[in-house]
Amino acid sequence: MDERKMMKEEFIGMKVRIEKCTDPSLQGMEGTVIDETKNMMVIESREGIKKVAKRIATFNIGGFAIDGRKISYRPEDRIRKIK
């Protein structure tokens, strides 16, 4: 699987790690995506449930570093918009 295909996948239920973030308290956080909207990912981690704005973070999902700005679509729209 390549990065483009991964960006089209359903993220709910996947393991995620925040690689880079403008909020230093979120950088390095690991957990499971439990919900996703156009602008946010809701991640369940050891510290609890955190809402992370997509546009401020780079996520490691499935071994790929994915810039949150590239996936700032509703999950159902992302499949069509990412080419």
N, C-alpha and C positions, 0 to 999 in steps of 0.2 A: 504494500500500500504506500502511496506517495502522499506528500503533504496536502495536495489539492483534494485528494479523495478523503483524507482525514478531516479536512475542514467541512466537508459535506455530511459527515456522519452525525448521528444523534449523540450528543455529549452526556445526556442524563444517564447516570450509572457508571460512567467512566472515571478512572482515577486521574487526578490532575495535580500538577505542581505549578506554583507560580514562580516563574523564572526571574522575571523583572517586573518591578512595579514602582510607580511614583510614590506609593505609600510603603515606607520601609517596614512597617509592622506586618504587612501581608507577604513580603518577599520571602520565598522559601516555603510557604505554607503548602501542605499536601492534604488531600482529602478526596472525597467523591462528589461529583456534580449531582445535586439532587433536584435542581430546577434551573431553567435558563429562560431569559427574556431577551428582547432586542439588545438591551444595554447592560444586562447584569448576568452573572453566573452566581448561583447559590451553591456554596460548597460546605459539606459537612466534614469537619476536621476534628482532631483530638481536642482542640480548644473550643469546639462548638460549631454552630452554624454561622457562616460568614457570607455576606453579600459583597461581591467584587465587581466593580464596574469594568466592563470589557476594555474600554478605550484606554485605561491606565495600566494595563498589564500585558505581559507575554506569558502564555500558558504552555506548559509541557503536557501534551495529551498524546498518548500512544507513542511516545518517543520523539514526537515532533514539536519544535518550538513554534507556536502559533501566536502571531501578533493579534491581540484582541480587537484592534481596529479593523482587521480584515474579516472578522466574524461578527461584526456588530449589525446583525440582521436578526429578525425573528427566526427561530429554528426552522420553521416551515418555508421561509423565503430564502434562507441561505443556500439551499440545494439548487435553486434556479439562478441565483445571482452570482455565485462563485463559478467562474469558468476556467 
